[in-house]
Amino acid sequence: MSDIINITCCLLTIGFGLFGFLAPRYTAAALDLETGQSTMGLSELRASVGGLFVVAGAGAILIGHPVSFVMVGVAFVGAALGRAVSLVLDKPPVAKVLLFGGIEAALAAALIGANASAVF
């Protein structure tokens, strides 16, 4: 069962990352981000919201060790934590934060939960 959870979560990670990697303008709009006078914002989206997630998900699948899946889960813990802090400090649109943060928290829980007994 953990194999199904791991592969599914990592494929979702890759899929979400592909939006940032291949469609940074769409991703910027979905996240209420705006680009400035340069295209550096698009470069940042392709890197941090795109390529990082694509390679993390693909790398975990290729490595195939429970620790690799836990590390992707830990990265999602960081993302969800950032959203929780943002709720308090930044007052962003609650519905979007709960949606994106909920997805991140669910992926974190699934990946860490499915592999915890093999790692800890």
C-alpha positions as a printed NumPy array, in Angstrom:
array([[  0.   ,   0.   ,   0.   ],
       [  2.85 ,   2.421,   0.765],
       [  4.115,   2.017,  -2.819],
       [  0.782,   3.249,  -4.178],
       [  0.749,   6.19 ,  -1.768],
       [  4.365,   7.098,  -2.561],
       [  3.965,   6.969,  -6.325],
       [  0.618,   8.79 ,  -6.286],
       [  1.901,  11.583,  -4.046],
       [  5.077,  11.989,  -6.08 ],
       [  3.167,  12.024,  -9.361],
       [  0.948,  14.754,  -7.905],
       [  4.079,  16.621,  -6.84 ],
       [  5.457,  16.348, -10.363],
       [  2.119,  17.397, -11.843],
       [  1.824,  20.473,  -9.629],
       [  5.437,  21.324, -10.394],
       [  4.845,  21.101, -14.126],
       [  2.394,  23.991, -13.87 ],
       [  5.081,  26.252, -12.432],
       [  7.732,  24.855, -14.76 ],
       [  5.808,  25.026, -18.034],
       [  3.08 ,  27.593, -17.312],
       [  4.516,  30.174, -14.914],
       [  2.07 ,  32.887, -15.985],
       [ -0.887,  30.627, -15.214],
       [  0.721,  29.672, -11.903],
       [  1.342,  33.324, -11.051],
       [ -2.305,  34.129, -11.698],
       [ -3.512,  31.177,  -9.633],
       [ -1.301,  32.262,  -6.731],
       [ -2.192,  35.968,  -7.036],
       [  1.407,  36.824,  -7.952],
       [  2.379,  39.615, -10.297],
       [  5.442,  39.935, -12.481],
       [  7.386,  43.179, -12.469],
       [  9.305,  44.947, -15.186],
       [ 11.634,  41.994, -15.71 ],
       [ 10.902,  38.328, -16.248],
       [ 12.821,  37.298, -13.124],
       [  9.532,  36.42 , -11.422],
       [  8.774,  33.896, -14.162],
       [ 12.262,  32.462, -13.721],
       [ 11.659,  32.118,  -9.98 ],
       [  8.339,  30.347, -10.567],
       [  9.921,  27.929, -13.034],
       [ 12.663,  27.195, -10.49 ],
       [ 11.057,  27.158,  -7.05 ],
       [  7.448,  26.274,  -7.846],
       [  8.262,  24.228, -10.925],
       [ 11.573,  22.487, -11.368],
       [ 12.145,  21.927,  -7.665],
       [  8.878,  20.001,  -7.298],
       [  9.274,  18.1  , -10.574],
       [ 12.753,  16.891,  -9.673],
       [ 11.908,  16.187,  -6.011],
       [  8.981,  13.966,  -7.004],
       [ 10.857,  12.27 ,  -9.831],
       [ 13.976,  11.836,  -7.715],
       [ 12.036,  10.167,  -4.915],
       [ 10.453,   7.763,  -7.387],
       [ 13.812,   6.979,  -9.015],
       [ 15.602,   6.512,  -5.677],
       [ 12.688,   4.513,  -4.343],
       [ 13.917,   4.483,  -0.736],
       [ 11.498,   5.375,   2.061],
       [ 13.79 ,   8.21 ,   3.176],
       [ 13.423,   9.878,  -0.216],
       [  9.64 ,   9.861,   0.118],
       [  9.829,  11.158,   3.68 ],
       [ 12.013,  14.047,   2.512],
       [  9.42 ,  15.07 ,  -0.08 ],
       [  6.875,  14.9  ,   2.735],
       [  9.088,  17.055,   4.951],
       [  9.317,  19.637,   2.168],
       [  5.52 ,  19.735,   2.11 ],
       [  5.507,  20.204,   5.903],
       [  7.614,  23.315,   5.317],
       [  5.223,  24.596,   2.675],
       [  2.172,  23.988,   4.868],
       [  3.91 ,  25.628,   7.823],
       [  4.695,  28.655,   5.686],
       [  1.037,  28.932,   4.757],
       [ -0.018,  28.672,   8.414],
       [  2.36 ,  31.468,   9.375],
       [  1.088,  33.504,   6.437],
       [ -2.483,  33.148,   7.685],
       [ -1.464,  34.839,  10.911],
       [  0.962,  37.444,   9.611],
       [ -0.181,  38.283,   6.088],
       [ -3.948,  37.772,   6.113],
       [ -4.087,  36.205,   2.607],
       [ -7.313,  34.902,   1.042],
       [ -8.276,  32.191,   3.522],
       [ -9.949,  29.891,   1.005],
       [ -6.852,  29.734,  -1.214],
       [ -4.524,  29.217,   1.727],
       [ -6.7  ,  26.44 ,   3.12 ],
       [ -6.92 ,  24.764,  -0.293],
       [ -3.22 ,  24.898,  -1.13 ],
       [ -2.118,  24.366,   2.472],
       [ -4.538,  21.477,   2.842],
       [ -3.1  ,  19.78 ,  -0.234],
       [  0.421,  20.309,   1.083],
       [ -0.489,  19.019,   4.548],
       [ -2.254,  15.984,   3.08 ],
       [  0.731,  15.115,   0.88 ],
       [  3.066,  15.582,   3.856],
       [  0.958,  13.344,   6.091],
       [  0.589,  10.672,   3.412],
       [  4.281,  10.521,   2.502],
       [  5.585,  10.656,   6.063],
       [  2.881,   8.327,   7.372],
       [  3.41 ,   5.735,   4.654],
       [  7.146,   5.598,   5.271],
       [  7.594,   6.409,   8.956],
       [  7.936,   2.806,  10.117],
       [ 10.704,   2.157,   7.578],
       [ 12.629,   5.317,   8.454],
       [ 12.168,   6.051,  12.153]])
